[in-house]
Amino acid sequence: MRPEIERLRPHLERARGFSGWDFSDLEVRHLGPPLPWDYEAMVREYARGARSALDLGTGGGEVLARLRDALPPRAVATEEWHVNAPVAYRRLAPLGVDVVRCRSLDLPFADESFDLVLDRHEELAPAEVARVLRPGGRVVTQQVGRDNWRELRTHIPRMTDFGDIFGEYARGFAAAGLRVLRVDQHEERVAFRSLGDFVYLLGVAPWVPDFSLERDGEALLALEAECLTGDGLVLTESRFVIVAEKPA
Ligand SMILES: C[S@@+](CC[C@H](N)C(=O)[O-])C[C@H]1O[C@@H](n2cnc3c(N)ncnc32)[C@H](O)[C@@H]1O
């Protein structure tokens, strides 16, 4: 394999032992205006008065642990991935959060059992969220938009396409009888320090199915040729938020 591709291997190897959901060592610089919302501040706002909260796909529980002080005593987190469920348990159980290993699309909870459902970057089924919400309860979700890293799709067209989840979720909540209180979408340019850092991210989660340097090395070099600037590897990120409420 060409040395230009082989130099990326240590970054992919580094992804092998990854667990939890903490990328604080990655140094991703935001080049434009920041997101026009702050997910954690929104959760704190909507958690006021809630008596029970559910976090879907908590990862290693890092975000939920930061938010714990704002949440009601009854808090539950779900985590499907066998690697992360124990990581989440170790972090969250001492904080009084129950961790349940289950899919986010098929929740093992009774109807109307939570006042607040949280979901950051985890798939959800709007009707299922509506089912477990109590009347007057709310869902707050931030998601990765369909056009995220669109520069990568040009070079690796088989990159996973999760579809128009913005439209699906907004319409799904409305169809399930929820009132959508807030929707917002944003695209921003971010700079990764190097292609290596980005390869590490691609190695962590299945954004590109069967990702490998053998298969995708040339495409990665083409991406680098197109997107490497004085700021680093510059890509477009896409995010959206939806807040919806079940009528009391
Ligand atoms: C994108 S993570 C977000 C975690 C958390 N909500 C947060 O915002 O930090 C969403 C889900 O993907 C899972 N996940 C991450 N990498 C995975 C992998 N390689 N295979 C299966 N699931 C994975 C996480 O464990 C988590 O349940």
PDBQT file of the ligand as one rigid body, heavy atoms in Angstrom, charges set to zero:
ROOT
HETATM    1  C1  LIG A 301     -23.594   8.762  18.554  1.00  0.00    +0.000 C 
HETATM    2  S1  LIG A 301     -23.694   7.928  20.088  1.00  0.00    +0.000 S 
HETATM    3  C2  LIG A 301     -24.222   9.261  21.144  1.00  0.00    +0.000 C 
HETATM    4  C3  LIG A 301     -24.081   8.979  22.620  1.00  0.00    +0.000 C 
HETATM    5  C4  LIG A 301     -24.610  10.057  23.565  1.00  0.00    +0.000 C 
HETATM    6  N1  LIG A 301     -26.057  10.211  23.432  1.00  0.00    +0.000 N 
HETATM    7  C5  LIG A 301     -23.916  11.383  23.364  1.00  0.00    +0.000 C 
HETATM    8  O1  LIG A 301     -24.526  12.292  22.819  1.00  0.00    +0.000 OA
HETATM    9  O2  LIG A 301     -22.747  11.496  23.733  1.00  0.00    +0.000 OA
HETATM   10  C6  LIG A 301     -25.199   7.056  19.839  1.00  0.00    +0.000 C 
HETATM   11  C7  LIG A 301     -25.169   5.590  20.083  1.00  0.00    +0.000 C 
HETATM   12  O3  LIG A 301     -24.311   4.937  19.184  1.00  0.00    +0.000 OA
HETATM   13  C8  LIG A 301     -23.680   3.894  19.885  1.00  0.00    +0.000 C 
HETATM   14  N2  LIG A 301     -22.455   3.501  19.185  1.00  0.00    +0.000 N 
HETATM   15  C9  LIG A 301     -21.355   4.220  19.023  1.00  0.00    +0.000 A 
HETATM   16  N3  LIG A 301     -20.420   3.536  18.328  1.00  0.00    +0.000 NA
HETATM   17  C10 LIG A 301     -20.966   2.357  18.030  1.00  0.00    +0.000 A 
HETATM   18  C11 LIG A 301     -20.520   1.204  17.323  1.00  0.00    +0.000 A 
HETATM   19  N4  LIG A 301     -19.315   1.154  16.772  1.00  0.00    +0.000 N 
HETATM   20  N5  LIG A 301     -21.361   0.169  17.216  1.00  0.00    +0.000 NA
HETATM   21  C12 LIG A 301     -22.565   0.217  17.750  1.00  0.00    +0.000 A 
HETATM   22  N6  LIG A 301     -23.066   1.276  18.427  1.00  0.00    +0.000 NA
HETATM   23  C13 LIG A 301     -22.267   2.321  18.572  1.00  0.00    +0.000 A 
HETATM   24  C14 LIG A 301     -23.413   4.510  21.238  1.00  0.00    +0.000 C 
HETATM   25  O4  LIG A 301     -23.062   3.572  22.205  1.00  0.00    +0.000 OA
HETATM   26  C15 LIG A 301     -24.721   5.191  21.484  1.00  0.00    +0.000 C 
HETATM   27  O5  LIG A 301     -25.698   4.325  21.988  1.00  0.00    +0.000 OA
ENDROOT
TORSDOF 0
